[in-house]
Amino acid sequence: MNRKHMTCPKGQAFAPRQRGAAVLVAMLVVAIAALASSSFMFHSRVEWRRFENLNSMDQAQWVLRAAQQWGATVLLDDARNSSVDHRGEAWATRLPPVEAEGYRMSGLMEDQEGRFNLNNLVVNGEIDEQQLAIFIRLLGALRLPENLAVAVADWMDTDDVPFNPNSVDSAYYATLPTPYRATNQPLININELLRVKGMDRNTLSALRPFVTVLPTRTPVNVNTASPEVLVALVQGLSSEEAYSMVAKRERVYYRNITDFQQALPSGMTAPASGISVSSQYFLVHVRASNERLSVGNQALYRRVGADMPKLVWRTEL
């Protein structure tokens, strides 16, 4: 009896501590479970939001593609109704903001042949001096350094010989702190000009609205060309005369090359092989936005005859 009496209190003393430890363990397990659950819910929300964003972005891209397809359809319809391209046509009208699939859409199309195509500077690997003269006059009209014309042409021609004593070629670029070579081939992207001697971002920004880079040789559409480009095309044409021609053109466009030649001041002419009243290349800009995101891209289309325009390239804005 005495032994039982002595062991009882000892067992009773351990019981509360065991129960307390069990409670602590249980509380720890619950805390860990709660923490794990909280972490799971947080990551679930993050993953769900990520999924929503990806889904929203994917949907936005499809909306943009649909808008670009709309642009191609407008160009196709235009080609089937007229062989002349001018700023009074439907393609030249900015797309008013519209709602589509929960997105607010906006867009516009630009005729790229109303600009000077820099890839015209070189033909069969050699500099085309007539096109070089046009580019020099364009730089002059924009009050930009005219020696850039030769630098750009030398960048693209296939030899490594400077066009004149004042120009440079690969030998010059090889001496730079970070050396490189002239590409000796047509431009793919206008931003390549930043690697040409004398070009900087401010100069390129001033030049960009008046030039383009197209994969084939193209004439200038005189119905969509800016006054500055017209000054470049027609030797001796003043800025005032070019602006006057553009103002008249907005009322009555040129139906053919003869119309344009007759509209020039007396004694002036433009090279017939370098001008046109129709275009093949158009740049389609579109943007889609909602309360969560805003995305945009641009696509270059080439339209030949009355066939559906073909996508040349597409890039994000």
GULUM-891973 format. One record per residue (C-alpha): chain; z, x, y negated. Coordinates in nm, 2 decimals, padded with zeros to 4 digits. Each point is the difference from the previous one (the first is absolute). Example, Ala and Ser with C-alpha at 12.3 -4.5 7.8 and 13.67 -1.06 7.14 Angstrom:
<atoms>
<chain: A | up: 00.78 | east: 01.23 | north: 00.45>
<chain: A | up: -00.07 | east: 00.14 | north: -00.34>
</atoms>
This chain:
<atoms>
<chain: A | up: 00.00 | east: 00.00 | north: 00.00>
<chain: A | up: 00.09 | east: 00.28 | north: -00.24>
<chain: A | up: -00.34 | east: 00.17 | north: 00.07>
<chain: A | up: -00.18 | east: -00.32 | north: -00.07>
<chain: A | up: 00.20 | east: -00.05 | north: -00.31>
<chain: A | up: -00.09 | east: 00.35 | north: -00.12>
<chain: A | up: -00.37 | east: -00.03 | north: 00.07>
<chain: A | up: -00.06 | east: -00.33 | north: -00.16>
<chain: A | up: 00.06 | east: 00.10 | north: -00.36>
<chain: A | up: -00.24 | east: 00.29 | north: 00.05>
<chain: A | up: -00.27 | east: -00.23 | north: 00.12>
<chain: A | up: 00.07 | east: -00.23 | north: -00.28>
<chain: A | up: -00.02 | east: 00.28 | north: -00.25>
<chain: A | up: -00.35 | east: 00.11 | north: 00.11>
<chain: A | up: -00.14 | east: -00.36 | north: 00.01>
<chain: A | up: -00.01 | east: -00.06 | north: -00.37>
<chain: A | up: -00.16 | east: 00.34 | north: -00.06>
<chain: A | up: -00.26 | east: -00.06 | north: 00.26>
<chain: A | up: -00.07 | east: -00.34 | north: -00.14>
<chain: A | up: -00.02 | east: 00.16 | north: -00.35>
<chain: A | up: -00.24 | east: 00.26 | north: 00.12>
<chain: A | up: -00.21 | east: -00.26 | north: 00.16>
<chain: A | up: -00.01 | east: -00.20 | north: -00.32>
<chain: A | up: -00.10 | east: 00.32 | north: -00.19>
<chain: A | up: -00.27 | east: 00.07 | north: 00.25>
<chain: A | up: -00.12 | east: -00.36 | north: -00.02>
<chain: A | up: -00.01 | east: 00.02 | north: -00.38>
<chain: A | up: -00.19 | east: 00.33 | north: 00.02>
<chain: A | up: -00.25 | east: -00.15 | north: 00.24>
<chain: A | up: -00.04 | east: -00.30 | north: -00.23>
<chain: A | up: -00.04 | east: 00.22 | north: -00.30>
<chain: A | up: -00.26 | east: 00.21 | north: 00.17>
<chain: A | up: -00.18 | east: -00.31 | north: 00.12>
<chain: A | up: 00.02 | east: -00.15 | north: -00.35>
<chain: A | up: -00.13 | east: 00.33 | north: -00.14>
<chain: A | up: -00.28 | east: 00.01 | north: 00.25>
<chain: A | up: -00.09 | east: -00.36 | north: -00.06>
<chain: A | up: 00.00 | east: 00.06 | north: -00.38>
<chain: A | up: -00.22 | east: 00.31 | north: 00.05>
<chain: A | up: -00.23 | east: -00.19 | north: 00.23>
<chain: A | up: -00.03 | east: -00.29 | north: -00.25>
<chain: A | up: -00.06 | east: 00.24 | north: -00.29>
<chain: A | up: -00.27 | east: 00.19 | north: 00.19>
<chain: A | up: -00.14 | east: -00.33 | north: 00.12>
<chain: A | up: -00.03 | east: -00.12 | north: -00.36>
<chain: A | up: -00.16 | east: 00.33 | north: -00.10>
<chain: A | up: -00.24 | east: -00.01 | north: 00.29>
<chain: A | up: -00.08 | east: -00.37 | north: -00.08>
<chain: A | up: -00.06 | east: 00.08 | north: -00.37>
<chain: A | up: -00.22 | east: 00.29 | north: 00.11>
<chain: A | up: -00.19 | east: -00.23 | north: 00.23>
<chain: A | up: -00.04 | east: -00.25 | north: -00.29>
<chain: A | up: -00.12 | east: 00.27 | north: -00.23>
<chain: A | up: -00.25 | east: 00.14 | north: 00.25>
<chain: A | up: -00.12 | east: -00.35 | north: 00.08>
<chain: A | up: -00.02 | east: -00.08 | north: -00.37>
<chain: A | up: -00.20 | east: 00.32 | north: -00.07>
<chain: A | up: -00.23 | east: -00.07 | north: 00.29>
<chain: A | up: -00.06 | east: -00.35 | north: -00.12>
<chain: A | up: -00.07 | east: 00.13 | north: -00.35>
<chain: A | up: -00.25 | east: 00.25 | north: 00.13>
<chain: A | up: -00.19 | east: -00.28 | north: 00.18>
<chain: A | up: 00.01 | east: -00.20 | north: -00.33>
<chain: A | up: -00.15 | east: 00.30 | north: -00.18>
<chain: A | up: -00.27 | east: 00.03 | north: 00.27>
<chain: A | up: -00.09 | east: -00.36 | north: -00.04>
<chain: A | up: -00.03 | east: 00.04 | north: -00.38>
<chain: A | up: -00.22 | east: 00.30 | north: 00.05>
<chain: A | up: -00.22 | east: -00.20 | north: 00.24>
<chain: A | up: -00.02 | east: -00.26 | north: -00.28>
<chain: A | up: -00.13 | east: 00.27 | north: -00.23>
<chain: A | up: -00.26 | east: 00.10 | north: 00.26>
<chain: A | up: -00.11 | east: -00.37 | north: 00.04>
<chain: A | up: -00.03 | east: -00.03 | north: -00.38>
<chain: A | up: -00.23 | east: 00.30 | north: -00.01>
<chain: A | up: -00.21 | east: -00.13 | north: 00.29>
<chain: A | up: -00.04 | east: -00.34 | north: -00.18>
<chain: A | up: -00.10 | east: 00.18 | north: -00.32>
<chain: A | up: -00.26 | east: 00.21 | north: 00.18>
<chain: A | up: -00.16 | east: -00.31 | north: 00.16>
<chain: A | up: -00.03 | east: -00.17 | north: -00.35>
<chain: A | up: -00.10 | east: 00.29 | north: -00.22>
<chain: A | up: -00.15 | east: 00.35 | north: 00.02>
<chain: A | up: 00.16 | east: 00.10 | north: -00.34>
<chain: A | up: 00.37 | east: 00.09 | north: -00.05>
<chain: A | up: 00.17 | east: -00.06 | north: -00.33>
<chain: A | up: 00.34 | east: -00.07 | north: -00.14>
<chain: A | up: -00.07 | east: -00.37 | north: -00.03>
<chain: A | up: 00.00 | east: -00.06 | north: 00.37>
<chain: A | up: 00.28 | east: -00.13 | north: 00.22>
<chain: A | up: 00.09 | east: 00.34 | north: 00.15>
<chain: A | up: 00.08 | east: 00.13 | north: -00.35>
<chain: A | up: 00.26 | east: -00.27 | north: -00.06>
<chain: A | up: 00.36 | east: 00.10 | north: 00.06>
<chain: A | up: 00.16 | east: -00.21 | north: 00.28>
<chain: A | up: 00.27 | east: -00.22 | north: -00.16>
<chain: A | up: 00.34 | east: 00.01 | north: 00.17>
<chain: A | up: 00.00 | east: -00.23 | north: 00.29>
<chain: A | up: 00.26 | east: -00.09 | north: 00.27>
<chain: A | up: -00.09 | east: 00.09 | north: 00.36>
<chain: A | up: 00.23 | east: 00.01 | north: 00.30>
<chain: A | up: 00.30 | east: 00.03 | north: -00.22>
<chain: A | up: -00.15 | east: 00.28 | north: -00.21>
<chain: A | up: -00.13 | east: 00.01 | north: -00.35>
<chain: A | up: -00.34 | east: 00.15 | north: 00.01>
<chain: A | up: -00.20 | east: 00.17 | north: -00.28>
<chain: A | up: -00.31 | east: 00.22 | north: 00.01>
<chain: A | up: -00.32 | east: 00.12 | north: -00.17>
<chain: A | up: -00.32 | east: 00.17 | north: 00.09>
<chain: A | up: -00.17 | east: 00.30 | north: -00.18>
<chain: A | up: -00.36 | east: 00.11 | north: 00.02>
<chain: A | up: 00.02 | east: 00.37 | north: 00.08>
<chain: A | up: -00.36 | east: 00.05 | north: -00.10>
<chain: A | up: 00.08 | east: -00.08 | north: -00.36>
<chain: A | up: 00.15 | east: 00.35 | north: 00.00>
<chain: A | up: -00.14 | east: 00.35 | north: 00.04>
<chain: A | up: 00.01 | east: 00.11 | north: 00.36>
<chain: A | up: 00.12 | east: 00.36 | north: 00.01>
<chain: A | up: -00.17 | east: 00.06 | north: 00.33>
<chain: A | up: -00.33 | east: -00.04 | north: -00.18>
<chain: A | up: 00.06 | east: 00.35 | north: -00.14>
<chain: A | up: -00.11 | east: 00.17 | north: 00.31>
<chain: A | up: -00.31 | east: -00.08 | north: 00.21>
<chain: A | up: -00.08 | east: 00.19 | north: 00.32>
<chain: A | up: 00.28 | east: 00.24 | north: -00.08>
<chain: A | up: -00.14 | east: 00.09 | north: -00.34>
<chain: A | up: 00.10 | east: -00.10 | north: -00.35>
<chain: A | up: -00.22 | east: -00.28 | north: -00.15>
<chain: A | up: -00.04 | east: 00.12 | north: -00.36>
<chain: A | up: -00.11 | east: -00.35 | north: -00.12>
<chain: A | up: 00.32 | east: -00.15 | north: 00.14>
<chain: A | up: 00.20 | east: 00.29 | north: -00.13>
<chain: A | up: -00.13 | east: -00.07 | north: -00.35>
<chain: A | up: 00.11 | east: -00.36 | north: 00.03>
<chain: A | up: 00.35 | east: 00.10 | north: 00.10>
<chain: A | up: 00.02 | east: 00.25 | north: -00.29>
<chain: A | up: -00.09 | east: -00.28 | north: -00.24>
<chain: A | up: 00.26 | east: -00.23 | north: 00.16>
<chain: A | up: 00.27 | east: 00.27 | north: -00.05>
<chain: A | up: -00.11 | east: 00.04 | north: -00.36>
<chain: A | up: 00.01 | east: -00.38 | north: -00.06>
<chain: A | up: 00.36 | east: 00.01 | north: 00.14>
<chain: A | up: 00.09 | east: 00.31 | north: -00.21>
<chain: A | up: 00.08 | east: 00.19 | north: 00.31>
<chain: A | up: -00.09 | east: 00.37 | north: 00.07>
<chain: A | up: -00.37 | east: 00.00 | north: 00.08>
<chain: A | up: 00.03 | east: 00.32 | north: 00.21>
<chain: A | up: 00.18 | east: -00.22 | north: 00.26>
<chain: A | up: -00.34 | east: -00.13 | north: 00.10>
<chain: A | up: -00.12 | east: 00.34 | north: 00.14>
<chain: A | up: 00.34 | east: 00.07 | north: 00.16>
<chain: A | up: -00.02 | east: -00.33 | north: 00.19>
<chain: A | up: -00.36 | east: 00.06 | north: 00.10>
<chain: A | up: 00.08 | east: 00.35 | north: 00.12>
<chain: A | up: 00.29 | east: -00.14 | north: 00.20>
<chain: A | up: -00.24 | east: -00.21 | north: 00.20>
<chain: A | up: -00.32 | east: 00.20 | north: 00.04>
<chain: A | up: -00.05 | east: 00.18 | north: 00.33>
<chain: A | up: -00.02 | east: 00.36 | north: -00.13>
<chain: A | up: 00.28 | east: 00.22 | north: -00.13>
<chain: A | up: -00.19 | east: 00.12 | north: -00.31>
<chain: A | up: 00.11 | east: -00.13 | north: -00.34>
<chain: A | up: -00.27 | east: -00.22 | north: -00.17>
<chain: A | up: 00.02 | east: 00.21 | north: -00.32>
<chain: A | up: 00.21 | east: 00.29 | north: -00.14>
<chain: A | up: 00.26 | east: -00.24 | north: -00.14>
<chain: A | up: 00.06 | east: -00.18 | north: 00.33>
<chain: A | up: 00.20 | east: 00.09 | north: 00.31>
<chain: A | up: -00.02 | east: -00.05 | north: 00.37>
<chain: A | up: 00.21 | east: 00.09 | north: 00.31>
<chain: A | up: 00.05 | east: 00.36 | north: -00.11>
<chain: A | up: 00.21 | east: -00.13 | north: -00.30>
<chain: A | up: 00.21 | east: -00.24 | north: 00.21>
<chain: A | up: 00.07 | east: 00.28 | north: 00.25>
<chain: A | up: 00.19 | east: 00.19 | north: -00.27>
<chain: A | up: 00.24 | east: -00.28 | north: -00.08>
<chain: A | up: 00.37 | east: 00.04 | north: 00.09>
<chain: A | up: -00.06 | east: -00.26 | north: 00.28>
<chain: A | up: -00.36 | east: 00.09 | north: 00.09>
<chain: A | up: -00.25 | east: -00.26 | north: 00.13>
<chain: A | up: -00.38 | east: -00.04 | north: 00.01>
<chain: A | up: -00.24 | east: -00.24 | north: -00.17>
<chain: A | up: -00.09 | east: -00.27 | north: 00.25>
<chain: A | up: -00.38 | east: 00.05 | north: -00.05>
<chain: A | up: -00.06 | east: -00.36 | north: 00.10>
<chain: A | up: -00.01 | east: -00.34 | north: -00.15>
<chain: A | up: 00.33 | east: -00.15 | north: -00.13>
<chain: A | up: 00.19 | east: -00.24 | north: 00.22>
<chain: A | up: 00.27 | east: -00.09 | north: -00.24>
<chain: A | up: 00.01 | east: 00.03 | north: -00.38>
<chain: A | up: 00.34 | east: 00.16 | north: 00.02>
<chain: A | up: -00.17 | east: 00.31 | north: 00.14>
<chain: A | up: -00.10 | east: 00.08 | north: -00.36>
<chain: A | up: 00.36 | east: 00.11 | north: -00.06>
<chain: A | up: -00.09 | east: 00.32 | north: 00.19>
<chain: A | up: -00.29 | east: 00.08 | north: -00.23>
<chain: A | up: 00.04 | east: 00.26 | north: -00.27>
<chain: A | up: 00.09 | east: -00.16 | north: -00.33>
<chain: A | up: 00.09 | east: -00.34 | north: 00.14>
<chain: A | up: 00.35 | east: -00.14 | north: -00.05>
<chain: A | up: 00.16 | east: -00.34 | north: 00.05>
<chain: A | up: -00.05 | east: -00.11 | north: -00.37>
<chain: A | up: -00.36 | east: 00.09 | north: 00.01>
<chain: A | up: -00.06 | east: -00.17 | north: 00.33>
<chain: A | up: 00.18 | east: -00.31 | north: -00.13>
<chain: A | up: -00.23 | east: -00.02 | north: -00.30>
<chain: A | up: -00.31 | east: 00.06 | north: 00.22>
<chain: A | up: 00.09 | east: -00.23 | north: 00.29>
<chain: A | up: -00.12 | east: -00.34 | north: -00.15>
<chain: A | up: -00.35 | east: 00.13 | north: -00.05>
<chain: A | up: -00.08 | east: 00.19 | north: 00.32>
<chain: A | up: 00.00 | east: -00.08 | north: 00.37>
<chain: A | up: -00.04 | east: 00.18 | north: 00.34>
<chain: A | up: -00.24 | east: -00.17 | north: 00.23>
<chain: A | up: -00.13 | east: 00.11 | north: 00.34>
<chain: A | up: -00.37 | east: -00.03 | north: -00.10>
<chain: A | up: -00.20 | east: 00.08 | north: -00.31>
<chain: A | up: -00.01 | east: -00.30 | north: -00.23>
<chain: A | up: -00.16 | east: -00.10 | north: -00.33>
<chain: A | up: 00.20 | east: -00.15 | north: -00.29>
<chain: A | up: 00.00 | east: -00.37 | north: -00.04>
<chain: A | up: -00.08 | east: -00.05 | north: -00.37>
<chain: A | up: 00.13 | east: -00.36 | north: 00.01>
<chain: A | up: 00.36 | east: 00.12 | north: 00.08>
<chain: A | up: 00.01 | east: 00.35 | north: -00.15>
<chain: A | up: 00.24 | east: 00.07 | north: -00.28>
<chain: A | up: -00.12 | east: 00.12 | north: -00.34>
<chain: A | up: 00.11 | east: 00.35 | north: 00.08>
<chain: A | up: -00.21 | east: 00.01 | north: 00.32>
<chain: A | up: -00.30 | east: -00.14 | north: -00.19>
<chain: A | up: 00.04 | east: 00.29 | north: -00.25>
<chain: A | up: 00.00 | east: 00.24 | north: 00.29>
<chain: A | up: -00.31 | east: -00.16 | north: 00.16>
<chain: A | up: -00.22 | east: -00.01 | north: -00.32>
<chain: A | up: -00.03 | east: 00.33 | north: -00.18>
<chain: A | up: 00.04 | east: -00.06 | north: -00.38>
<chain: A | up: 00.16 | east: -00.34 | north: 00.03>
<chain: A | up: 00.30 | east: -00.03 | north: -00.23>
<chain: A | up: 00.33 | east: -00.17 | north: 00.08>
<chain: A | up: -00.07 | east: -00.26 | north: -00.26>
<chain: A | up: -00.34 | east: -00.08 | north: 00.15>
<chain: A | up: 00.15 | east: -00.01 | north: 00.35>
<chain: A | up: 00.28 | east: -00.24 | north: -00.10>
<chain: A | up: -00.26 | east: -00.22 | north: -00.18>
<chain: A | up: -00.21 | east: -00.01 | north: 00.32>
<chain: A | up: 00.30 | east: -00.10 | north: 00.21>
<chain: A | up: 00.09 | east: -00.28 | north: -00.24>
<chain: A | up: -00.35 | east: -00.14 | north: 00.03>
<chain: A | up: 00.00 | east: 00.05 | north: 00.37>
<chain: A | up: 00.31 | east: -00.22 | north: 00.04>
<chain: A | up: -00.21 | east: -00.29 | north: -00.13>
<chain: A | up: -00.33 | east: 00.09 | north: 00.17>
<chain: A | up: 00.00 | east: 00.24 | north: 00.30>
<chain: A | up: -00.29 | east: 00.22 | north: 00.10>
<chain: A | up: -00.22 | east: -00.16 | north: 00.26>
<chain: A | up: -00.17 | east: 00.32 | north: 00.08>
<chain: A | up: -00.04 | east: 00.37 | north: -00.11>
<chain: A | up: -00.27 | east: -00.09 | north: -00.24>
<chain: A | up: 00.24 | east: -00.23 | north: -00.19>
<chain: A | up: 00.24 | east: 00.28 | north: -00.04>
<chain: A | up: -00.26 | east: 00.25 | north: -00.11>
<chain: A | up: -00.13 | east: -00.24 | north: -00.26>
<chain: A | up: 00.35 | east: -00.06 | north: -00.13>
<chain: A | up: 00.05 | east: 00.37 | north: -00.08>
<chain: A | up: -00.05 | east: 00.13 | north: -00.36>
<chain: A | up: -00.35 | east: 00.11 | north: -00.08>
<chain: A | up: -00.11 | east: 00.33 | north: 00.16>
<chain: A | up: 00.28 | east: 00.00 | north: 00.26>
<chain: A | up: -00.03 | east: -00.04 | north: 00.37>
<chain: A | up: 00.21 | east: 00.03 | north: 00.32>
<chain: A | up: -00.11 | east: 00.16 | north: 00.33>
<chain: A | up: -00.13 | east: -00.29 | north: 00.20>
<chain: A | up: 00.11 | east: 00.16 | north: 00.33>
<chain: A | up: 00.36 | east: 00.01 | north: -00.13>
<chain: A | up: 00.05 | east: -00.36 | north: -00.11>
<chain: A | up: 00.01 | east: -00.34 | north: 00.16>
<chain: A | up: 00.09 | east: -00.36 | north: -00.07>
<chain: A | up: 00.16 | east: -00.06 | north: 00.34>
<chain: A | up: 00.28 | east: 00.16 | north: 00.20>
<chain: A | up: 00.11 | east: 00.08 | north: 00.36>
<chain: A | up: 00.35 | east: 00.13 | north: -00.03>
<chain: A | up: 00.29 | east: -00.21 | north: -00.11>
<chain: A | up: 00.38 | east: 00.07 | north: -00.01>
<chain: A | up: 00.22 | east: -00.29 | north: 00.09>
<chain: A | up: 00.36 | east: 00.01 | north: -00.13>
<chain: A | up: 00.26 | east: -00.25 | north: 00.14>
<chain: A | up: 00.38 | east: -00.04 | north: -00.03>
<chain: A | up: 00.24 | east: -00.23 | north: 00.19>
<chain: A | up: 00.36 | east: -00.06 | north: -00.10>
<chain: A | up: 00.29 | east: -00.22 | north: 00.07>
<chain: A | up: 00.37 | east: 00.01 | north: -00.08>
<chain: A | up: 00.06 | east: 00.29 | north: 00.24>
<chain: A | up: -00.30 | east: 00.23 | north: -00.03>
<chain: A | up: -00.32 | east: 00.08 | north: -00.19>
<chain: A | up: -00.29 | east: 00.18 | north: 00.17>
<chain: A | up: -00.35 | east: 00.08 | north: -00.09>
<chain: A | up: -00.31 | east: 00.19 | north: 00.11>
<chain: A | up: -00.36 | east: 00.06 | north: -00.09>
<chain: A | up: -00.31 | east: 00.01 | north: 00.21>
<chain: A | up: -00.35 | east: 00.13 | north: -00.07>
<chain: A | up: -00.28 | east: -00.22 | north: 00.13>
<chain: A | up: -00.37 | east: 00.08 | north: 00.02>
<chain: A | up: -00.24 | east: -00.28 | north: -00.02>
<chain: A | up: -00.36 | east: 00.05 | north: 00.11>
<chain: A | up: -00.24 | east: -00.28 | north: -00.05>
<chain: A | up: 00.12 | east: -00.34 | north: 00.10>
<chain: A | up: 00.21 | east: 00.13 | north: 00.29>
<chain: A | up: 00.38 | east: -00.03 | north: 00.02>
<chain: A | up: 00.15 | east: 00.29 | north: -00.19>
<chain: A | up: 00.14 | east: 00.29 | north: 00.21>
<chain: A | up: 00.34 | east: 00.15 | north: -00.05>
<chain: A | up: -00.03 | east: 00.37 | north: -00.10>
<chain: A | up: 00.37 | east: 00.07 | north: -00.04>
<chain: A | up: 00.34 | east: -00.17 | north: -00.07>
<chain: A | up: 00.31 | east: 00.15 | north: -00.16>
<chain: A | up: 00.34 | east: -00.12 | north: -00.11>
<chain: A | up: 00.08 | east: -00.03 | north: -00.37>
</atoms>
